[in-house]
Structure formats: C-alpha cells, structure tokens
Amino acid sequence: MAAFTISEASLLGGCIMIDAEEPICAKATFTGAVRPLEGGEAIASAKKALFKKHPVMRLWPSEHNFQVYTMELKKIFFLDFYGGAKQISIEEYYNVTL
C-alpha cells in the first residue's frame, strides 16, 4: 500500500493568507496498491503525458530502468474543514463531472 497527499496550498492561488496546516486549506489523500503499468499503449500514453509536463525525463539514461506506475485506488480522504476528514468513495471520485 502507498499513499500520497495533495494540498490546496500547492495549487496556484490556493490558501492565500491561510497557513497550509490549517484544516480549511483543503487536502486530499489517496491510498492504494502501486504497480508497474502494463501494456504498450497504456505505457506510451502515460509517458506522453508525463514527458509533456516534465520534458527533461526524456533524457534520463536507460540504465535507470525508469518505469511508469499506476495506483489502484482503495480509499480517498478529503479534509477541508475542522472536525476530521471525510471519506470519498472510489465510485464517486471516478464519476465526477467537471
């Protein structure tokens, strides 16, 4: 299992005049199993997106054995106010319309 958290403070314009540690500065934590991505098309698509954002990674030596991974989400927690985090279902997360 692995987890990563993203904070509103890391986003452009996020948490202005608010301490990033305050609960009202929103945070989302994603937990799940991490495994190497499989399938040529899936890997190519992931690398295309990754290299678009981080072009220097194209230059990494092949000896580094760089791989792209995927996370099979198990739980998502969202904290945006005092009183504790809320759990968001995986189904709800994937069905969001922006």
Residue, then its C-alpha position, 0 to 999 in steps of 0.5 A: m500500500a502507498a499513499f500520497t497527499i495533495s494540498e490546496a496550498s500547492l495549487l496556484g492561488g490556493c490558501i492565500m493568507i491561510d497557513a497550509e496546516e490549517p484544516i480549511c486549506a483543503k487536502a486530499t489523500f489517496t491510498g492504494a496498491v502501486r504497480p508497474l503499468e502494463g501494456g504498450e499503449a497504456i505505457a506510451s500514453a502515460k509517458k506522453a503525458l508525463f514527458k509533456k509536463h516534465p520534458v527533461m525525463r526524456l533524457w534520463p539514461s536507460e540504465h535507470n530502468f525508469q518505469v511508469y506506475t499506476m495506483e489502484l485506488k482503495k480509499i480517498f480522504f478529503l479534509d477541508f474543514y475542522g472536525g476530521a476528514k471525510q471519506i470519498s468513495i472510489e465510485e464517486y471520485y471516478n464519476v465526477t463531472l467537471 
